[in-house]
Amino acid sequence: MQTVLTDFFNGRWAMRLRQLALVAIAILTVGCTKFFLPGLESNPWQMLALETDATFSDVAFTTDSNHGWLVGSRSSLFETNDGGQTWEQKVLDLGEQRYTFTSVSFVGDEGWVSGLPSVLLHTTDGGKSWANVPLSNQLPGNPLMVTALAKGSVEMATDVGAIYRTEDSGRNWTALVQAAVGVVRNMTRSNDGRYVAVSSRGNFYSTWEPGEDSWQPHNRENSKRLQNMGFTSDGNLWLIARGGQMQFTQPDAAPEAIKYETWGDPVRPEIGTSWGFLDIGYRNENELWVSGGSGTLLMSSDGGETWLKDEPISDVPSNLYRVKFFDSDKGFILGQRGYLLRYVPEDTTV
């Protein structure tokens, strides 16, 4: 009798194990497309390794689309005359202080570079010469972002959210907001002059539009801390949260008053990716690239509905901090330890 019962129970457990195995296989089959993404058919990025240990922050070009400047930590200032294929370091006499240059912007041959600790550089000849623009000791925070608007006109934002504008090349400045927002992790400006900033700890974010007296604070969508935020190709918001999660605003589903707080469902393109995402850049209206730690680079050609992975770039020994496109054929991804990527269209021979 005992042998019969043992065989019965062993049979039931064997059947249950087979059922569990089939369920596990089914789950893995359904989820495999999101656990590890398929790769791109070809890699459109050229890896460049410059002779520096700097982490790059920004890149901009002059009237001549082949002539540009790249800035970063360790007072790094690099110049290109061939559209970014090669770069030459320029050393400025700024004393013993080492700066982290955070932003560069040009209109024609007039350009500006901001940096930490407080520094603002100005050129009117495409970078042949640079002048140090005096800034008040009472300036709230340090210059974090500059946006050249026209000849002699530039907008400057600091790392605590103060925003100023000058129309006379920095001799006089007008405050655009009445109070700073507090120390920020990062800040982005849209083409029409709107700003979004993430708090230093990623607890909340703030927005500002031209004409408003102060920043408008917003609670984050869930418990995950914010990593970065910016503007989509159509002027809405995107966010990156810790753990490789993204979201996009859906303003059409909300009144104007809460257009910056109505978010779509969280998107996590690749569950198997352990490195967090750091930035998003739009090559055109529908194609976006997402960069991250340890050479992570993903692409979506349909506005974030489906994703592919640029697998060769995972061999780049660098975190990829910023994605910046100037047009559909010209873009760069900025990394650390002298690494950056240059977008090369398929019909271009390098």
C-alpha positions, -999 to 999 in steps of 0.1 A, spaced: 0 0 0 28 24 9 45 17 -25 13 25 -43 9 58 -24 46 68 -30 43 61 -67 10 81 -68 25 112 -51 58 110 -71 36 109 -102 17 140 -91 49 159 -83 64 149 -117 33 162 -134 34 194 -114 70 200 -122 63 195 -159 35 220 -157 57 246 -140 84 241 -166 59 247 -194 46 278 -177 82 291 -172 90 285 -209 59 303 -220 68 333 -198 103 335 -211 90 332 -247 66 361 -243 91 382 -224 123 376 -243 117 405 -267 119 429 -238 144 411 -216 171 414 -243 165 436 -273 174 427 -309 203 445 -324 204 471 -352 213 459 -386 242 483 -388 259 508 -365 258 544 -377 281 557 -350 319 563 -354 338 561 -321 363 588 -314 389 586 -285 406 620 -279 438 623 -259 422 635 -227 406 621 -195 378 647 -196 341 641 -195 324 660 -223 294 682 -216 284 700 -249 292 706 -285 283 734 -309 291 747 -344 297 781 -360 284 796 -392 307 771 -410 290 738 -403 323 720 -403 338 743 -376 328 734 -341 338 734 -304 336 706 -278 337 714 -241 340 694 -208 357 689 -175 394 698 -168 390 731 -187 386 710 -219 381 730 -251 385 711 -284 381 725 -320 371 707 -352 373 720 -388 361 689 -405 326 684 -390 338 665 -360 360 638 -376 391 651 -358 395 674 -328 424 696 -316 427 707 -280 429 745 -273 444 757 -240 433 791 -227 451 811 -202 426 811 -173 450 810 -144 456 781 -121 419 774 -116 405 743 -134 370 746 -148 343 722 -158 329 738 -190 292 728 -190 277 744 -221 287 760 -254 265 778 -279 270 798 -312 251 821 -334 272 827 -365 308 832 -353 297 846 -319 299 820 -292 296 815 -254 310 789 -230 297 786 -194 314 767 -166 319 758 -129 331 774 -108 316 806 -121 330 814 -155 316 827 -188 337 829 -220 328 849 -251 341 849 -287 331 870 -317 355 855 -342 346 818 -342 369 810 -313 402 825 -326 401 845 -294 381 841 -261 374 867 -235 364 861 -199 331 879 -192 330 894 -157 301 881 -136 288 895 -103 297 879 -70 260 881 -62 251 858 -91 229 830 -77 248 798 -84 272 791 -112 266 793 -150 252 760 -161 238 767 -196 241 793 -222 220 798 -253 231 822 -280 201 839 -295 214 867 -318 243 890 -321 252 902 -286 221 884 -272 224 853 -249 204 836 -222 223 822 -192 209 798 -166 227 788 -134 228 756 -114 202 769 -90 177 779 -117 184 817 -120 179 828 -156 193 859 -171 195 876 -205 218 901 -220 214 921 -253 248 938 -251 273 909 -250 272 906 -212 276 942 -200 241 943 -186 219 914 -176 181 912 -170 167 886 -146 139 865 -161 127 848 -129 123 864 -95 136 834 -75 159 805 -81 145 770 -80 173 753 -59 202 732 -68 194 711 -99 208 678 -112 203 689 -148 184 714 -169 171 715 -205 159 744 -227 134 740 -256 138 758 -289 109 781 -279 125 791 -246 109 768 -220 130 751 -193 127 719 -173 150 711 -144 154 681 -122 162 687 -85 196 676 -72 182 645 -55 157 636 -82 128 641 -59 108 665 -81 111 686 -113 103 722 -122 92 740 -154 94 776 -165 79 793 -195 88 828 -209 67 854 -191 63 835 -158 76 851 -127 89 818 -111 95 782 -117 65 758 -113 73 727 -92 59 692 -100 59 660 -80 76 630 -97 53 603 -112 63 574 -89 88 563 -62 117 561 -87 140 591 -85 144 612 -116 176 610 -135 171 634 -164 143 653 -183 140 670 -216 117 680 -245 105 656 -273 106 665 -310 71 680 -307 78 700 -276 63 677 -249 83 662 -220 103 630 -216 118 617 -183 143 591 -174 140 576 -139 164 553 -121 164 517 -132 162 523 -169 126 536 -170 112 563 -193 80 582 -196 65 608 -220 38 634 -213 4 632 -230 -8 668 -230 -38 661 -253 -53 641 -225 -51 669 -199 -61 705 -194 -35 732 -200 -30 736 -163 -15 702 -158 1 696 -192 34 689 -175 20 663 -151 0 639 -174 23 610 -182 19 579 -203 27 545 -190 63 538 -179 85 523 -206 114 500 -198 127 489 -232 152 462 -220 147 445 -186 180 427 -189 199 460 -190 214 467 -156 227 501 -165 206 532 -161 197 555 -190 212 590 -190 199 610 -219 175 611 -249 181 628 -283 158 630 -313 173 626 -347 140 635 -364 103 636 -354 100 599 -347 136 585 -343 151 588 -308 183 575 -293 188 567 -256 222 566 -241 233 552 -208 260 537 -186 286 513 -198 281 521 -235 244 515 -235 227 528 -266 191 521 -278 172 534 -308 134 537 -315 122 547 -350 86 550 -340 86 575 -311 93 549 -284 69 521 -292 96 496 -302 133 495 -296 166 481 -310 200 480 -294 232 492 -309 253 463 -297 288 473 -311 286 505 -290 285 484 -258 322 478 -263 329 516 -258 345 518 -223 326 549 -213 293 561 -199 274 580 -226 261 611 -210 245 633 -237 229 628 -271 228 659 -293 216 662 -329 219 693 -351 199 678 -379 191 644 -392 226 638 -406 247 654 -379 248 643 -343 271 634 -314 270 614 -282 293 626 -254 311 603 -230 338 603 -204 376 597 -205 378 614 -239 353 592 -257 325 605 -280 305 591 -309 299 608 -342 268 600 -363 277 589 -398 248 586 -423 247 553 -442 254 571 -475 285 588 -461 320 573 -464 343 581 -434 
